[in-house]
Amino acid sequence: MLTKKIFTPGPTQVHPDVLKATISSDTYHRSPDFKAFHKNLSEKLKNIFLTSQNLNILTTSGTGSLETAVINFCAPGEKVLYINQGRFGARWGAICRAFGINAAELPIEYGKSAKASDLEKVDLSEYSAVLLTHTETSTATVTDIKSLAEYIKSRSNALVIVDAVTSVGAIEFRFDDWKLDVAVSASQKGLMTQPGIAIIAYSESARTKMASNPMPRFYFDLRKEYNSVLQDGVTMWTPAVGLFYGIDKACDIILNEGLENKWKRTGEIAEYFRNESLRNGFGLFSSDPADSLTAITLPDGIPTGKLIRAMKENYGVQIANGQAEMKDKIARFSHMGDLEMNDFVELNKLLVREFNKLKQ
């Protein structure tokens, strides 16, 4: 019997201990106890980002963290490059344009990932930053961020800014080793907590630029966050205290399993589900599939929405449809959150049952 119900790629299935931690807190956020807790939580998150550099915890969504990255590390009038592999890659450009930043687009066909060869005709020296997406959630596609960062840095002084919302905590991600400048993530995906928290890591060179950046900002001003943590030991603004305790418990679960063990288990689940999907007559949308999630297609033009509705109505199982132009063309299944291999064994049985009904 399938007991897990949420297979959407954010929010993901939350561990019961995380839920319990989220609702059990009664600590004042300016107290010495919370400040000590905040320091410890920051260190745990640095261990998951694999960085010894700067990290702030924000009360906002993943999109809030993207905006934070743009307005702190990109200046008005600068030229930046964003790689668009899907809805979230495109979001980088939309945020830049909203703040008057000259953002050039490098479009990549949906379902494919950017390669260093795609950048060969781009004069990277023109740009102050390159905005990338590690796992494109809208297409279930992963990009080799390490190789792209190496290529960019070998040809420019541009900051490498990465959307790692659907990767940190679930698949391999190494902030320091990959020499990234900025990376953002959020609580509701690989960090398997409810939505509402974002995390941003940034290098010293990025912080230097942040300090003198004339871009107007207030709530998302990382200068305030950096100084508040440095001087007072806590966030600048009132944090979502319960969620902070929830993500702390989620960090414990990940680190107790072992970060690389967690990556390995996510990969094994993803490989099993992809293989079973092909065996059951489904297609895989991405040519560079991510381990964080899988996007399947249905044969004979069957809209994926029909399968998604059947799973919700008959079993209470929630699956994500495609977004915008991809709606009813793909169905997206998370491998993040509190999910085990056995959950996918049971899920596949139900998918086959409902798919066979649709073919009749």
Secondary structure as GFF3:
##gff-version 3
##sequence-region A 1 360
A	DSSP	alpha_helix	16	23	.	.	.	ID=ss1
A	DSSP	alpha_helix	32	49	.	.	.	ID=ss2
A	DSSP	beta_strand	54	59	.	.	.	ID=ss3
A	DSSP	alpha_helix	62	73	.	.	.	ID=ss4
A	DSSP	beta_strand	79	84	.	.	.	ID=ss5
A	DSSP	alpha_helix	87	98	.	.	.	ID=ss6
A	DSSP	beta_strand	102	107	.	.	.	ID=ss7
A	DSSP	three_ten_helix	116	119	.	.	.	ID=ss8
A	DSSP	three_ten_helix	124	126	.	.	.	ID=ss9
A	DSSP	beta_strand	129	133	.	.	.	ID=ss10
A	DSSP	beta_strand	135	136	.	.	.	ID=ss11
A	DSSP	beta_strand	141	142	.	.	.	ID=ss12
A	DSSP	alpha_helix	145	155	.	.	.	ID=ss13
A	DSSP	beta_strand	159	163	.	.	.	ID=ss14
A	DSSP	beta_strand	182	186	.	.	.	ID=ss15
A	DSSP	beta_strand	197	202	.	.	.	ID=ss16
A	DSSP	alpha_helix	204	212	.	.	.	ID=ss17
A	DSSP	alpha_helix	222	232	.	.	.	ID=ss18
A	DSSP	alpha_helix	241	257	.	.	.	ID=ss19
A	DSSP	alpha_helix	259	279	.	.	.	ID=ss20
A	DSSP	beta_strand	283	284	.	.	.	ID=ss21
A	DSSP	beta_strand	293	297	.	.	.	ID=ss22
A	DSSP	three_ten_helix	299	301	.	.	.	ID=ss23
A	DSSP	alpha_helix	304	315	.	.	.	ID=ss24
A	DSSP	beta_strand	320	321	.	.	.	ID=ss25
A	DSSP	three_ten_helix	324	326	.	.	.	ID=ss26
A	DSSP	beta_strand	331	334	.	.	.	ID=ss27
A	DSSP	alpha_helix	341	359	.	.	.	ID=ss28
###
